[in-house]
């Protein structure tokens, strides 16, 4: 299990976070998603054998937001 820390630009409300959460949870291999609207960051626990970081970024971008990987 891996954890991706993703900076998300464009989230302005709880509806935005819900959209991002739904997009990430739809990815096979994602086990949990935690999103901070205030910080604009998502922490995603995922199985690297089933999904990769680029697929996570692509899912967020398909939901209408800009996403980049960050480190803690």
Kinemage of the C-alpha trace (Angstrom):
@kinemage 1
@onewidth
@group {chain A} dominant
@subgroup {mainchain}
@vectorlist {calphas} color= white
{ca unk a 1} P 0.000 0.000 0.000
{ca unk a 2} L 1.263 3.455 -0.940
{ca unk a 3} L 0.125 6.950 -0.030
{ca unk a 4} L 0.041 9.760 -2.583
{ca unk a 5} L -0.024 13.371 -1.406
{ca unk a 6} L -1.638 15.463 -4.114
{ca unk a 7} L -1.939 19.254 -4.319
{ca unk a 8} L -5.249 20.200 -5.938
{ca unk a 9} L -5.911 23.640 -7.383
{ca unk a 10} L -9.393 24.947 -8.066
{ca unk a 11} L -11.335 23.507 -5.135
{ca unk a 12} L -13.504 26.238 -3.620
{ca unk a 13} L -16.266 24.402 -1.741
{ca unk a 14} L -17.305 21.101 -0.195
{ca unk a 15} L -18.961 20.180 -3.491
{ca unk a 16} L -15.529 20.367 -5.098
{ca unk a 17} L -14.012 18.069 -2.487
{ca unk a 18} L -16.895 15.642 -2.957
{ca unk a 19} L -16.258 15.576 -6.713
{ca unk a 20} L -12.566 14.882 -6.205
{ca unk a 21} L -13.270 12.215 -3.593
{ca unk a 22} L -15.765 10.478 -5.877
{ca unk a 23} L -13.310 10.545 -8.802
{ca unk a 24} L -10.514 9.058 -6.700
{ca unk a 25} L -12.637 6.402 -5.018
{ca unk a 26} L -13.820 5.239 -8.450
{ca unk a 27} L -10.257 4.146 -9.219
{ca unk a 28} L -9.621 0.442 -8.704
{ca unk a 29} L -7.045 0.009 -5.952
{ca unk a 30} L -7.833 3.171 -3.959
{ca unk a 31} L -8.542 2.192 -0.358
{ca unk a 32} L -8.989 5.598 1.294
{ca unk a 33} L -9.108 9.286 0.437
{ca unk a 34} L -8.692 12.221 2.801
{ca unk a 35} L -9.111 15.730 1.395
{ca unk a 36} L -8.439 19.083 3.045
{ca unk a 37} L -10.311 21.903 1.320
{ca unk a 38} L -8.402 24.467 3.400
{ca unk a 39} L -4.984 23.106 2.379
{ca unk a 40} L -6.013 21.945 -1.111
{ca unk a 41} L -4.440 18.564 -0.507
{ca unk a 42} L -5.634 14.996 -0.951
{ca unk a 43} L -3.961 12.041 0.740
{ca unk a 44} L -4.756 8.849 -1.118
{ca unk a 45} L -3.956 5.326 0.052
{ca unk a 46} L -3.768 2.990 -2.916
{ca unk a 47} L -2.494 -0.390 -4.103
{ca unk a 48} L 0.315 0.318 -6.549
{ca unk a 49} L -0.317 -3.039 -8.260
{ca unk a 50} L -3.774 -1.825 -9.319
{ca unk a 51} L -3.420 1.930 -9.895
{ca unk a 52} L -0.510 4.333 -10.314
{ca unk a 53} L 0.006 7.955 -9.334
{ca unk a 54} L -0.532 9.235 -12.875
{ca unk a 55} L -3.947 7.571 -12.968
{ca unk a 56} L -4.850 9.330 -9.721
{ca unk a 57} L -3.789 12.692 -11.161
{ca unk a 58} L -5.701 11.977 -14.368
{ca unk a 59} L -8.869 11.179 -12.393
{ca unk a 60} L -8.658 14.507 -10.539
{ca unk a 61} L -8.005 16.413 -13.740
{ca unk a 62} L -10.938 14.654 -15.453
{ca unk a 63} L -13.101 15.977 -12.591
{ca unk a 64} L -12.049 19.505 -13.565
{ca unk a 65} L -9.176 20.321 -11.193
{ca unk a 66} L -5.422 20.757 -11.529
{ca unk a 67} L -3.387 18.191 -9.604
{ca unk a 68} L 0.308 17.721 -8.812
{ca unk a 69} L 2.116 15.276 -6.550
{ca unk a 70} L 3.676 16.741 -3.424
{ca unk a 71} L 5.829 15.424 -0.624
{ca unk a 72} L 5.229 15.889 3.071
